[in-house]
Amino acid sequence: MKLSVALLAILIFLSSCSPYKQLTPKPEIFSREGEYIQLLNKDKRFKLKKGKKYYMIFPGTQADNMYLVLRGNDLPSLTSHLTEQFTKGKGDIPVNDESAADDNVNVYKIGRAAPAYYWVVEDVRQNLELTLDYRYVPIWRYQFETRSAEFQLTLARNKVDQGNYEALGSTLRAQDLRFDEELADTRRKNQTLKSLQGELQKIEAIFPPEIKNSDDKAYLDYVGLKNELERELRFQENYQVMLNALDKASASRSDGDAFALAVPDFMAFFERKNEYAENVVQEARQNIGNRLPELAPYLEKVLQQKTDISPIDYPLDKAEALYQECNQQPEARFTAVAGAIRTFNRDAEAVANARSGLEDIKASLEATGEWPSDNFYPRLQSQIDKLAAALPRVSATTYGKFAAYRCVTRLDQAARATGEEIRTLQLGFQTAAALVPQINRLKAQSNYSEIIRLLKLNPGLDFLVRQYGNIDQLSLQQQESDINIALENQLWSVAESKIRALYEDRNFLDYDAALPRKNQTVKNAEERLVSTVEEESRKRINVFIEANKAVYQKVDSLYANPAFSPVHELTFSSGGASVLEANKKRIQNYLDSFRYDQFPKMSIENLYREFERNPGDNAVAKARAIVTHGKYYKGSDRKIRNLVAECDPQAAKWITKPTEYRKIYVLPVNTNSQASNEYMFKLNIQIESDAQFPVFDVNIKLPREVAGRAGQEQWYERITMNGNVLKNEGRFTITSPTPENGFECQLSPVQMVKNRDNILEVRFKHSAFKVLEVSVMCQRPLIKKN
């Protein structure tokens, strides 16, 4: 509680210490419209001290467009301003003072924006007792009242002296007027009064609605001034028209052309004739009417000298009206030339309209971005028929003696040329109207080739051909699309025939322009055909190899399978026979690489693994399949060839190292299994030796099932060395395989030929039809005890 009391005391102290002192008038200030009221403090003036600061609160107003006016002789001694928000020296935003050069008046525009305004005195330059009046007043009233005398004086000074106007035709003749001076003076005054009129209109724009048609004195003064101003302006405008007409008549007295060209100025006067006194009108008629015969020669000259076919820009209606205003009838000469000009203008305008209509039609032909619809040309037919009907016929009977004038003959030529062009388009549109529906039906079928044929049958319809400017491109795109669809569906023959057809196609609107793209399209399609045939052939051969690499029956037939041929035999190339053969060879070479390398290689490797892994499972058939694959293998892999040799009874197995046993597979050589099957194996013994005629012992370890009865009967049928039969006689021995020697048969000594093939062939029979394993070792002969 003590703290609150202390705080309140501090605020009261600070307020009492504020540098601004409030001035509170009594009686209080009211914001209603009225005259000036003096600001007093109980019938006394406020005393202001030098160097002090003051402020006074003026209530706001609920009316729009109001002024707060402060008036007093002491204002020049003060530095003051009006503000909506009083900040006590911290940055007021002053309301603009709209007073003129009078230092004793401040004028502030106020309104509904603020509930109160603050008149702030920042500085008092001397001690004084304040003399100050205030007034709330509508802006329009203040502006009009303060400048009313100025407005009246401006109007009075800029009125035109009407003495010459009133004397014209009686004591003053038109030719006696000094037109330049009169016009210049009137124009200057008229400009000043129009400026005054503009200022009055600005004031009227802010009239409150209730003031109009009231008996407010200021308003009535305003209306009186405005009406008087408008009457003077109307007179000045009429006076200028009169002066201008009479000046043109006077200035053209010796110049018929100038007189004829001034007809609009003369009629401008007569069109206001009711605004003028009768003496003025009669003076004008007298000065102008006598000159009317000069119009016909001028118009004849204009028509004669005209060389183009544009309409003649002359106000004939005004010229004819001028005769009537001057109470005269046009002479025959004027009537004839005026009629010829009217006819020429009418025909020139009709030809111009026809030309314009033609250009619009041509533009519509060029502007259409899409192909024309079925009703496009019937619609144009209707338009051009209207142009033909409206086109005039220029003839000598129409123009009479003026028919030979250059502009008339040129108009005739233009009309004829336009008519011919219209007739040409009429015929063309008639043909196009019948042709377009056919084209649109063909378009729906994507039959662009037939569309091109129809267009080429009508070469005269250039406008139609231009509308189908993209037809060649569409035809190429369609043919390319047909080729691609055939390729995607693997219809190779169809695709190739379409490529050939495209290559041979010359049915284009602009063949030379379409040729580069056509050739490129053919080239691309060919390349795709070749690559697609190659790719599909590769896919097919890969599937075939994967499915048949383990097959060991009828191996020869595998190599006759169509998978080793292209999926399609190429028959065409735009590059000619050499390119065709090159493409075919490329694909066949690729397939041959599978036929003579990859397929036999993969099959041999696969079958040999199975052969070794399980010799009891169709090993003879697998070995023979390996040998058959070997017949087709043309690769360079020595390992593959060795595998084939291992399975081929006819291939001699090499023995190159002494004292090392070499396992070889022995297969029956008869085709089918019999009670007793024939077996054979060959050895090619090539062991290095320094002897000229080397001799070796050949040790052959036989399977028990082959050598088991060697003690009772000879296990072999024949053994030969380089074709010579080896017999167990003389120094040469063939030992019998027995369980004691591990069923090993020794041939000793075997004579070799140095640096040549030494083929040892062994034939025997065995009841089983299977693959047998034999181990062979060669060594130098051992000395044996007798």
C-alpha positions in Angstrom: 0.0 0.0 0.0 2.8 2.4 0.8 4.5 1.5 -2.5 1.4 2.4 -4.5 1.1 5.8 -2.8 4.7 6.6 -3.4 4.4 5.6 -7.1 1.4 7.8 -7.6 3.2 10.7 -6.0 6.1 10.3 -8.4 3.8 10.3 -11.5 2.1 13.5 -10.3 5.5 15.1 -9.8 6.7 14.0 -13.2 3.5 15.3 -14.9 3.9 18.7 -13.1 7.5 18.8 -14.4 6.5 18.2 -18.1 8.0 20.9 -20.4 4.6 21.4 -22.2 1.8 23.3 -20.5 -1.8 22.6 -21.6 -4.0 25.6 -22.5 -7.7 24.8 -21.7 -10.0 27.4 -23.3 -13.2 28.4 -21.6 -15.7 28.3 -23.1 -14.7 24.9 -24.4 -14.0 24.2 -28.1 -16.8 22.8 -30.2 -16.1 21.0 -33.5 -19.3 22.2 -35.4 -19.2 24.3 -38.5 -19.4 28.0 -37.9 -17.7 31.4 -38.1 -14.5 32.3 -36.2 -14.5 32.0 -32.4 -11.9 33.6 -30.2 -10.0 31.3 -27.8 -10.2 32.7 -24.3 -9.6 31.6 -20.7 -12.7 32.9 -18.9 -12.9 36.1 -21.0 -9.2 36.6 -20.8 -6.5 35.9 -23.3 -3.9 33.3 -22.5 -0.6 34.6 -21.4 2.4 32.9 -23.1 5.9 33.3 -21.8 8.9 33.5 -24.0 10.8 30.2 -24.5 8.0 28.1 -23.0 6.0 25.2 -24.6 2.3 24.8 -24.8 -0.4 22.6 -26.3 -4.2 22.8 -26.8 -6.6 20.1 -27.6 -9.1 20.5 -30.5 -11.8 17.8 -30.8 -12.1 15.9 -34.0 -15.1 16.0 -36.4 -17.5 13.4 -37.8 -17.8 15.3 -41.1 -15.6 14.7 -44.2 -13.6 17.3 -46.0 -13.3 19.7 -43.1 -10.8 22.4 -42.3 -9.7 23.6 -38.8 -8.6 27.2 -39.4 -6.6 29.1 -36.8 -6.3 32.9 -37.3 -4.4 35.4 -35.3 -1.8 38.2 -35.5 0.3 36.4 -32.9 0.9 33.3 -35.1 4.1 34.7 -36.7 5.6 34.9 -33.1 5.1 31.2 -32.5 6.5 28.0 -33.8 3.6 25.6 -33.8 2.0 22.6 -35.6 -1.1 20.4 -35.4 -0.8 16.7 -34.8 -3.1 13.7 -34.3 -0.8 12.2 -31.7 1.0 14.4 -29.2 4.4 12.8 -28.2 5.7 15.7 -26.1 8.7 16.4 -28.2 9.5 12.8 -29.1 8.6 13.1 -32.8 5.1 14.4 -33.7 3.8 13.9 -37.2 2.5 17.3 -38.1 -0.7 17.8 -40.2 0.1 19.7 -43.4 -0.7 23.4 -43.3 -2.7 24.2 -46.4 -2.8 28.0 -45.9 -1.5 30.3 -48.6 1.1 33.0 -48.1 -0.8 34.5 -45.1 1.3 34.1 -42.0 -1.6 35.0 -39.8 -3.7 31.9 -40.8 -3.1 28.2 -40.4 -5.4 25.8 -42.3 -5.4 22.1 -41.4 -7.5 19.3 -43.1 -9.1 17.2 -40.5 -11.7 14.4 -40.5 -12.9 11.2 -38.8 -9.4 9.7 -38.5 -8.6 11.0 -35.0 -10.9 11.8 -32.0 -8.8 14.8 -31.1 -6.0 17.0 -32.5 -3.2 18.7 -30.6 -2.1 22.2 -31.4 1.5 22.2 -30.1 3.5 25.4 -29.5 7.2 24.5 -29.6 8.5 28.0 -29.1 7.3 31.4 -28.0 9.6 34.1 -29.3 8.3 36.9 -27.0 6.0 37.3 -24.0 2.5 37.9 -25.3 -1.2 37.6 -24.6 -2.5 35.2 -27.3 -5.0 36.5 -29.8 -6.3 33.5 -31.7 -9.5 32.6 -33.4 -10.6 29.2 -34.6 -13.1 27.9 -37.1 -14.4 24.5 -38.2 -15.4 24.9 -41.9 -16.1 22.6 -44.9 -13.2 22.8 -47.3 -15.3 23.8 -50.3 -16.8 26.7 -48.4 -13.4 27.9 -47.2 -11.8 27.6 -50.6 -14.7 29.3 -52.4 -15.2 32.1 -49.9 -11.5 33.0 -49.7 -11.1 33.0 -53.5 -14.6 34.2 -54.6 -13.4 37.7 -55.3 -10.4 36.3 -57.2 -12.7 34.1 -59.3 -15.1 37.0 -60.1 -12.2 39.2 -61.2 -10.7 36.4 -63.4 -14.1 36.0 -65.1 -14.5 39.7 -65.6 -11.1 40.2 -67.1 -11.4 37.4 -69.6 -14.8 38.1 -71.1 -14.8 38.8 -74.8 -16.0 42.2 -76.0 -19.1 41.5 -78.0 -19.1 44.8 -79.9 -17.7 43.4 -83.2 -20.1 40.4 -82.9 -23.1 42.6 -82.5 -22.0 45.0 -85.3 -21.2 42.3 -87.8 -23.4 42.5 -90.9 -24.7 45.9 -90.1 -22.0 48.5 -89.4 -19.1 46.0 -89.7 -18.3 43.8 -92.6 -16.6 40.4 -92.2 -13.6 41.4 -94.3 -13.0 44.3 -91.9 -12.4 42.0 -88.9 -8.8 41.4 -87.8 -9.2 37.7 -87.5 -5.7 36.9 -86.2 -6.0 39.3 -83.3 -9.5 38.4 -82.5 -8.8 34.6 -82.5 -5.6 34.9 -80.5 -7.3 37.1 -77.8 -10.3 34.8 -77.6 -8.2 31.6 -77.4 -6.1 33.1 -74.6 -9.1 34.2 -72.6 -10.9 30.9 -73.3 -7.9 28.9 -71.9 -7.8 31.1 -68.8 -11.5 30.6 -68.2 -11.3 26.8 -68.7 -8.6 26.7 -66.0 -11.0 28.7 -63.7 -13.8 26.2 -64.6 -11.4 23.3 -63.6 -10.9 24.9 -60.2 -14.6 25.3 -59.6 -15.2 21.7 -60.6 -12.6 20.6 -58.0 -14.6 22.5 -55.3 -17.9 21.1 -56.5 -16.5 17.6 -56.3 -16.3 17.9 -52.5 -19.7 19.4 -52.0 -21.6 17.6 -49.2 -24.8 16.0 -50.7 -27.1 18.2 -48.6 -25.8 21.5 -49.9 -26.9 21.0 -53.5 -30.2 22.9 -54.4 -30.1 24.6 -50.9 -30.4 28.3 -50.2 -26.9 28.5 -48.7 -25.5 31.9 -49.7 -22.0 30.6 -50.6 -23.6 27.8 -52.6 -25.9 30.2 -54.4 -22.9 32.5 -55.1 -21.0 29.5 -56.5 -23.9 28.5 -58.8 -24.2 32.1 -60.1 -20.5 32.3 -60.9 -20.5 28.9 -62.5 -23.5 29.7 -64.7 -22.0 33.0 -65.8 -18.7 31.3 -66.6 -20.4 28.6 -68.7 -22.4 31.2 -70.7 -19.2 33.1 -71.4 -17.3 29.9 -72.4 -20.2 28.9 -74.7 -20.1 32.3 -76.4 -16.3 32.2 -76.8 -16.5 28.7 -78.4 -19.2 29.9 -80.8 -17.3 33.1 -81.5 -14.1 31.1 -82.3 -16.1 28.9 -84.7 -17.5 32.0 -86.4 -14.1 33.7 -86.6 -12.5 30.5 -88.0 -15.2 30.1 -90.7 -15.1 33.7 -91.8 -11.3 33.8 -91.6 -11.1 30.7 -93.9 -13.6 32.3 -96.3 -11.6 35.5 -96.4 -8.2 33.9 -96.7 -9.3 31.6 -99.6 -10.8 34.4 -101.6 -8.4 33.8 -104.5 -7.8 30.1 -103.8 -10.7 27.7 -104.8 -8.9 24.7 -103.4 -8.4 26.3 -100.0 -12.1 27.3 -100.0 -13.2 23.7 -100.8 -11.0 22.3 -98.1 -12.6 24.7 -95.6 -16.1 23.2 -96.0 -15.9 21.4 -92.6 -15.1 24.8 -91.0 -18.0 26.5 -92.7 -20.4 23.7 -91.7 -19.2 23.8 -88.1 -20.5 27.4 -88.1 -23.8 26.6 -89.7 -24.4 23.6 -87.4 -24.4 26.2 -84.6 -26.5 28.8 -86.5 -29.1 28.8 -83.8 -26.5 30.1 -81.4 -25.8 33.2 -83.5 -27.7 36.4 -84.1 -29.4 36.6 -87.5 -27.1 39.4 -88.7 -24.1 37.1 -88.2 -25.7 34.2 -90.0 -26.6 36.4 -93.0 -23.1 37.8 -93.2 -21.7 34.3 -93.3 -24.2 33.2 -96.0 -23.2 36.2 -98.1 -19.5 35.6 -97.8 -19.7 31.8 -98.4 -22.6 31.3 -100.7 -21.1 33.3 -103.6 -18.1 30.9 -103.5 -20.0 27.6 -103.8 -19.4 27.3 -107.6 -15.7 26.8 -106.8 -16.4 23.3 -105.3 -17.1 21.4 -108.6 -13.8 22.4 -110.3 -11.9 21.3 -107.2 -13.6 18.0 -107.0 -13.0 17.3 -110.7 -9.3 18.0 -110.2 -9.1 15.7 -107.2 -10.8 12.9 -109.2 -8.6 13.5 -112.3 -5.3 13.6 -110.4 -6.0 10.6 -108.2 -3.8 7.6 -109.2 -4.6 5.0 -106.6 -7.9 3.2 -105.7 -8.3 4.3 -102.1 -11.5 6.2 -101.3 -11.4 10.0 -101.7 -11.5 11.6 -98.4 -13.7 14.6 -98.9 -16.9 15.5 -96.9 -19.4 15.5 -99.7 -22.3 15.5 -97.3 -21.1 18.6 -95.7 -20.6 20.3 -99.1 -24.1 19.5 -100.1 -25.4 20.7 -96.8 -23.5 23.9 -97.3 -25.6 24.6 -100.4 -28.7 24.2 -98.3 -27.4 26.4 -95.6 -26.7 29.1 -98.2 -30.2 28.7 -99.6 -28.8 27.4 -102.9 -29.3 24.3 -105.1 -26.1 22.4 -106.2 -25.3 23.0 -109.9 -25.3 20.1 -112.3 -21.5 20.1 -112.5 -21.2 19.6 -108.8 -23.9 17.0 -108.7 -22.1 15.0 -111.5 -18.7 15.0 -109.9 -20.1 14.4 -106.4 -22.0 11.4 -107.7 -18.9 10.0 -109.5 -16.9 10.4 -106.2 -19.6 8.7 -104.2 -19.7 5.8 -106.7 -15.9 5.6 -106.7 -15.7 5.6 -102.9 -18.4 3.0 -102.7 -16.7 0.8 -105.3 -13.3 1.3 -103.8 -14.5 0.4 -100.4 -16.2 -2.7 -101.8 -13.0 -3.8 -103.6 -11.0 -3.1 -100.5 -13.5 -5.1 -98.4 -13.2 -7.9 -100.9 -9.4 -7.8 -100.8 -9.6 -7.7 -97.0 -12.0 -10.7 -97.0 -9.7 -12.6 -99.3 -6.7 -11.9 -97.1 -8.7 -13.1 -94.1 -9.6 -16.3 -95.9 -6.0 -16.8 -97.0 -4.9 -16.2 -93.4 -7.4 -18.8 -92.2 -5.9 -21.2 -94.7 -2.4 -20.6 -93.3 -3.4 -20.3 -89.6 -5.0 -23.6 -89.1 -2.6 -25.7 -87.1 -4.6 -28.9 -87.6 -5.9 -30.6 -90.8 -9.1 -29.0 -92.0 -12.4 -30.6 -90.7 -15.1 -31.8 -93.1 -17.0 -28.5 -92.8 -13.9 -26.2 -93.1 -14.2 -25.6 -96.9 -18.0 -25.5 -97.1 -17.8 -22.6 -94.5 -15.1 -20.9 -96.7 -17.3 -21.4 -99.7 -20.1 -19.5 -98.1 -17.7 -16.6 -97.2 -16.2 -16.3 -100.6 -19.6 -16.5 -102.3 -20.6 -13.5 -100.3 -17.4 -11.7 -101.4 -18.2 -12.5 -105.0 -21.8 -11.2 -104.6 -20.6 -7.9 -103.1 -17.9 -7.2 -105.6 -18.9 -4.2 -107.8 -18.8 -3.9 -111.6 -17.0 -0.8 -112.7 -18.3 0.4 -116.0 -18.4 3.5 -118.2 -22.2 3.8 -117.9 -21.7 4.1 -114.1 -19.0 6.9 -114.2 -20.0 8.7 -117.4 -17.4 11.2 -118.5 -15.2 10.2 -115.6 -14.8 6.6 -116.7 -11.5 7.2 -118.4 -9.9 8.8 -115.3 -6.8 6.8 -114.2 -8.2 6.0 -110.7 -11.4 4.6 -112.3 -9.6 2.4 -114.8 -7.3 1.2 -112.0 -10.3 0.4 -109.8 -11.8 -1.5 -112.7 -8.6 -3.5 -113.1 -8.4 -4.2 -109.4 -12.1 -5.3 -109.3 -11.5 -7.6 -112.3 -8.3 -9.1 -110.7 -10.1 -9.6 -107.4 -13.0 -11.2 -109.1 -10.7 -13.6 -110.9 -9.0 -14.5 -107.7 -12.3 -15.1 -106.0 -13.5 -17.3 -108.9 -10.3 -19.3 -108.7 -10.7 -19.9 -105.0 -14.4 -20.7 -105.4 -13.5 -23.5 -107.8 -10.7 -24.6 -105.5 -12.8 -24.6 -102.4 -15.5 -26.7 -104.3 -12.9 -29.4 -105.1 -11.4 -29.2 -101.6 -14.8 -29.5 -99.9 -15.3 -32.8 -101.7 -11.7 -34.0 -101.1 -11.2 -33.2 -97.4 -13.8 -35.7 -96.1 -12.1 -38.5 -98.1 -8.7 -37.4 -96.6 -10.1 -37.4 -93.1 -11.5 -40.9 -93.5 -8.1 -42.1 -94.8 -6.4 -40.3 -91.9 -8.5 -42.3 -89.5 -7.1 -45.4 -91.2 -3.6 -44.0 -91.1 -3.5 -44.4 -94.9 -1.2 -41.5 -95.5 0.1 -42.9 -98.8 -3.3 -42.7 -100.3 -3.8 -39.2 -99.0 -0.6 -38.1 -100.7 -1.8 -39.7 -103.9 -5.1 -37.8 -103.8 -3.3 -34.5 -103.1 -0.9 -35.1 -106.0 -3.9 -35.6 -108.3 -4.9 -32.0 -107.5 -1.6 -30.1 -107.9 -3.5 -26.8 -108.5 -4.8 -26.7 -105.0 -1.6 -25.1 -103.5 -3.6 -23.8 -100.5 -4.8 -27.3 -99.7 -1.4 -28.9 -100.1 0.1 -26.4 -97.7 -2.4 -27.4 -95.1 -1.0 -31.0 -95.2 2.6 -29.9 -95.0 3.4 -32.7 -92.5 1.9 -35.5 -94.6 5.3 -36.7 -95.8 6.5 -36.8 -92.3 3.4 -38.7 -91.1 3.7 -41.2 -94.0 7.3 -41.9 -93.0 6.4 -42.2 -89.3 3.5 -44.6 -90.1 5.7 -46.8 -92.3 8.4 -46.7 -89.6 5.8 -47.7 -87.0 4.5 -50.6 -89.2 8.1 -51.9 -89.5 8.7 -51.6 -85.8 5.5 -53.5 -85.0 6.4 -56.2 -87.4 9.8 -56.5 -85.8 8.4 -56.5 -82.3 6.1 -59.4 -83.3 9.0 -61.2 -85.0 7.4 -61.0 -88.4 10.7 -60.8 -90.1 9.5 -61.3 -93.7 6.8 -58.7 -93.2 9.2 -56.2 -91.7 11.7 -56.8 -94.5 9.1 -56.4 -97.2 7.9 -53.1 -95.6 11.5 -51.9 -95.5 11.9 -52.7 -99.1 8.6 -50.9 -99.9 9.8 -47.8 -98.0 13.1 -47.8 -99.8 11.2 -48.0 -103.2 8.5 -45.5 -102.1 8.5 -42.2 -104.1 5.0 -41.2 -103.2 5.7 -38.0 -101.3 4.5 -34.4 -101.8 8.1 -33.2 -101.7 10.2 -36.2 -102.5 13.5 -34.3 -102.5 12.8 -32.9 -99.0 11.6 -36.2 -97.7 14.5 -38.2 -99.2 17.2 -37.7 -96.5 14.8 -38.7 -93.7 13.4 -41.6 -95.8 16.9 -42.9 -96.4 17.8 -42.5 -92.7 14.6 -44.3 -91.7 15.4 -47.2 -94.1 18.9 -47.4 -92.7 17.7 -47.4 -89.1 15.1 -50.0 -89.9 17.6 -52.2 -91.7 20.0 -52.0 -88.9 17.3 -52.9 -86.4 16.2 -55.8 -88.6 19.7 -57.2 -88.8 20.5 -56.6 -85.1 17.1 -58.1 -84.1 17.5 -61.1 -86.3 21.0 -61.5 -84.9 19.8 -61.1 -81.3 16.9 -63.5 -81.7 19.1 -66.0 -83.4 21.6 -65.7 -80.5 18.8 -66.2 -78.0 17.6 -69.2 -79.9 21.0 -70.8 -80.2 21.7 -70.2 -76.5 18.5 -71.9 -75.5 19.3 -74.8 -77.9 22.9 -75.2 -76.4 21.6 -75.1 -72.9 19.0 -77.7 -73.7 21.4 -80.0 -75.6 24.8 -79.7 -74.2 24.3 -82.9 -72.2 22.7 -84.9 -75.1 24.8 -87.9 -76.2 22.3 -89.6 -78.5 22.1 -88.7 -82.3 24.7 -86.0 -81.9 25.1 -85.5 -85.6 21.5 -84.5 -85.9 22.0 -81.7 -83.4 24.3 -79.9 -85.8 21.6 -80.0 -88.5 19.2 -78.2 -86.2 17.7 -74.9 -87.6 19.0 -73.2 -84.4 22.4 -72.9 -86.2 20.7 -70.9 -89.0 19.3 -67.3 -88.6 15.7 -66.9 -87.5 15.2 -65.2 -90.9 17.2 -65.4 -94.1 17.8 -61.8 -95.2 16.8 -61.0 -98.8 17.2 -57.2 -99.1 19.5 -54.4 -98.3 19.3 -50.8 -99.5 23.1 -50.9 -99.8 22.9 -53.6 -102.5 24.0 -57.2 -102.9 27.4 -56.7 -101.2 25.9 -55.2 -98.1 23.2 -57.9 -98.0 25.8 -60.7 -98.2 27.9 -58.9 -95.6 24.9 -58.8 -93.2 24.0 -62.4 -93.9 27.6 -63.5 -93.4 27.9 -61.5 -90.2 24.9 -63.3 -88.7 26.0 -66.7 -90.0 29.5 -66.3 -88.8 28.2 -65.4 -85.4 26.0 -68.6 -85.4 28.9 -70.7 -86.8 31.0 -69.6 -83.8 28.4 -71.4 -81.7 28.2 -74.4 -84.1 31.9 -75.0 -84.5 33.3 -73.7 -81.3 31.1 -72.9 -78.3 28.5 -75.7 -78.6 30.9 -78.6 -79.2 33.3 -77.2 -76.6 30.6 -76.9 -73.9 29.2 -80.3 -74.8 32.6 -82.0 -74.8 33.5 -80.5 -71.4 30.1 -81.4 -69.9 30.0 -84.9 -71.3 33.6 -85.6 -70.3 32.9 -84.6 -66.7 29.9 -87.0 -66.7 32.0 -89.6 -68.4 34.8 -89.5 -65.8 32.4 -89.1 -62.9 30.4 -92.2 -63.6 32.0 -94.4 -66.3 29.2 -97.0 -65.7 26.5 -94.6 -66.8 26.3 -94.9 -70.7 29.9 -94.1 -70.8 30.4 -95.6 -74.3 27.6 -93.5 -75.7 29.0 -90.4 -74.0 32.5 -91.1 -75.2 31.2 -91.6 -78.8 29.2 -88.3 -78.4 32.4 -86.5 -77.4 34.1 -87.9 -80.5 31.2 -86.8 -82.7 31.3 -83.3 -81.2 35.0 -83.3 -81.8 34.4 -83.7 -85.6 32.6 -80.4 -85.6 34.9 -78.5 -83.2 37.1 -76.0 -85.1 38.3 -74.1 -82.1 41.9 -73.8 -81.0 41.6 -75.1 -77.5 44.1 -77.9 -77.2 42.5 -79.2 -74.0 39.3 -79.8 -75.9 41.1 -81.7 -78.6 42.8 -83.8 -76.0 39.5 -84.7 -74.4 38.2 -85.8 -77.8 41.3 -87.9 -78.4 40.9 -89.6 -75.0 37.5 -90.9 -76.1 38.4 -91.7 -79.7 39.6 -95.3 -80.2 41.1 -94.3 -83.5 43.2 -91.6 -81.9 46.6 -92.8 -80.6 47.3 -91.8 -77.0 50.8 -90.3 -76.7 53.4 -91.9 -74.5 56.2 -89.3 -74.1 57.7 -90.1 -70.6 59.4 -93.3 -69.6 58.6 -95.3 -66.5 55.3 -93.4 -65.9 52.0 -95.2 -66.2 49.4 -93.4 -68.3 45.8 -94.2 -67.9 43.8 -94.6 -71.1 40.1 -95.3 -71.8 39.5 -98.3 -74.1 36.1 -98.4 -75.9 34.5 -101.1 -78.0 34.7 -100.3 -81.7 31.7 -102.3 -82.8 28.5 -100.2 -83.1 26.1 -102.2 -80.9 26.5 -104.4 -77.9 27.2 -108.1 -78.8 28.1 -111.3 -76.9 31.7 -110.6 -77.7 32.6 -107.0 -78.4 35.7 -105.7 -80.2 38.0 -103.3 -78.4 41.0 -101.4 -79.7 43.4 -98.8 -78.4 46.4 -97.1 -80.0 49.5 -95.7 -78.5 51.9 -93.2 -80.1 55.2 -93.8 -78.4 57.6 -90.9 -78.7 60.1 -91.0 -75.9 63.4 -89.2 -76.4 66.4 -91.4 -76.8 70.0 -91.0 -77.9 69.9 -94.4 -79.7 69.4 -94.4 -83.4 67.0 -97.4 -83.1 65.6 -97.1 -79.6 64.0 -100.2 -77.9 61.5 -100.1 -75.1 59.5 -102.5 -73.0 55.8 -101.7 -73.1 53.9 -102.7 -70.0 50.1 -102.8 -70.2 48.0 -103.2 -67.0 44.7 -104.8 -67.9 41.5 -105.0 -66.0 40.9 -108.2 -64.2 37.7 -108.9 -66.3 39.8 -108.8 -69.5 43.0 -110.6 -68.3 41.3 -113.0 -65.9 41.4 -116.0 -68.4 44.8 -115.1 -69.9 46.2 -118.3 -68.4 43.8 -120.5 -70.4 43.5 -118.4 -73.6 45.2 -115.5 -75.3 43.6 -112.3 -74.1 44.2 -110.2 -77.3 43.4 -110.8 -80.9 46.2 -108.8 -82.5 49.0 -106.4 -81.5 50.8 -104.4 -84.2 53.7 -101.9 -84.2 53.6 -99.5 -87.1 51.4 -101.9 -88.9 53.7 -105.0 -88.2 52.1 -107.8 -86.2 54.0 -108.5 -83.0 54.3 -112.2 -82.1 55.6 -114.0 -79.1 58.6 -115.7 -80.8 62.3 -115.5 -81.0 63.8 -112.7 -78.9 60.4 -110.9 -78.7 58.1 -111.9 -75.8 54.6 -111.1 -74.9 54.1 -111.9 -71.3 50.7 -113.1 -70.1 48.9 -111.0 -67.5 48.3 -113.0 -64.3 47.2 -112.2 -60.8 50.8 -112.6 -59.8 52.0 -109.7 -62.0 48.9 -107.6 -61.4 47.5 -108.6 -64.7 50.2 -106.7 -66.5 51.2 -107.7 -70.0 54.7 -106.8 -71.2 55.8 -106.4 -74.8 59.6 -106.7 -75.0 61.7 -105.5 -76.7 59.7 -103.2 -79.0 61.8 -101.6 -81.7 61.0 -97.9 -82.3 61.8 -95.4 -85.1 63.5 -92.3 -83.8 61.8 -89.0 -84.4 58.7 -90.6 -86.0 55.3 -91.7 -84.9 55.4 -95.2 -83.4 51.9 -96.5 -83.4 51.2 -99.5 -81.2 47.7 -100.9 -81.8 46.1 -103.5 -79.6 42.9 -105.3 -80.4 40.9 -107.7 -78.1 37.5 -108.9 -77.5 35.4 -108.7 -74.3 31.9 -109.8 -73.5 30.9 -106.5 -71.8 30.0 -103.4 -73.8 31.5 -100.7 -71.6 34.5 -98.4 -71.2 37.6 -100.1 -69.8 40.6 -98.5 -68.2 44.1 -99.5 -69.1 47.4 -98.2 -67.8 50.4 -98.2 -70.1 54.1 -97.6 -69.2 57.2 -97.7 -71.4 60.7 -98.3 -70.1 64.1 -99.3 -71.4 64.5 -103.1 -71.5 65.7 -104.7 -68.3 68.3 -107.4 -68.4 66.5 -110.6 -67.7 68.0 -113.8 -66.4 67.4 -116.8 -68.6 
